[in-house]
């Protein structure tokens, strides 16, 4: 007998962050909190910058780390906006 999982409750976001590419010189990235709890956003900022610290957007590792940052934000219920300095597809 299969057990039907209950639909996940849609909870409102805890905050919103904007990840900005600063350019080819280090540091490459900055993470700004738009709204939300400062401690939550600071913790997320530290983890995100650790993953992105030495990666420009054209680096192949960037895609994998970007997905990790997005999953981390999803777990924390944060909205993430990426500003790479060029329009994305």
N, C-alpha and C positions, 0 to 999 in steps of 0.2 A: 504494500500500500504506500503510495507516494504522499508525502506531506507537502502541502502547498505553503510556501513561505508567505508570511504576512507582508503586505506592502510596507516598504520603509516609510516612516513618517518624514515628511519634508519639513525640515527645521529651517528657520531663517538664518541668513549668514551672520557670523560673529563679527565680521569686519571686511574691509576691502583694502587691498594693497596694489601698488603700481610698481612693477619691476622695469627699470629704465636702463637702457644701454647707454653708457657715457662716452664711448668711443674706443679707439684702438690702444690708448695708453692706459696703464693700470692706475686706479681701479677701473675695471670695465663696467661695473654694475652698481646701481643704487636701488634700494627698496624703500618706498615711501608708504606710510600708512595713510589711507584716505579717511577711514573711520573705523572704530572698533577699540577694544581694550588694548592699551599701550603695551602691557606685559605680554599679551598673546602675540601682538605684531612684532615686538622686539625679538621674541623667541623664534618666530617664523623668519624674520630678517636674518638672524644669525645662521640658521640652517640653510636658507636660500643662498646667501652670499658664500657660504662654505662650498656649496655645489657649483656655483657659477664663477668663483673668484678669478680664475685664470683663463676662462673660456670666452672668446669672442663668438658672436652668433654664427659665423661661417665654419666654426670647428665642428667636425662630426660628433664629438662627445656632447656638444651643446644640446642637441635634440633629446638625447637620453636624459640628461640632467634637467632639462626643461620639463620633461614629463614627470620626473621625480618631484620637482618643485610643485607642479600642478597637483599631483596626488597628495602631497603633504598639505597643501592649501585645502584640498577637498576634505581631508580628515579633520582639519581644524575649522572647517566651515568658513573659509575665507574666500572672497572673490578675488581673482588675480587678473590684472590687466598688464599686458606686455607692451612696452614701447621700445622697439628695436631700432628706431630711427628711419625706418622705411616701411612702406605699406606691405602687409603680409597677404598671402593668397587666401 
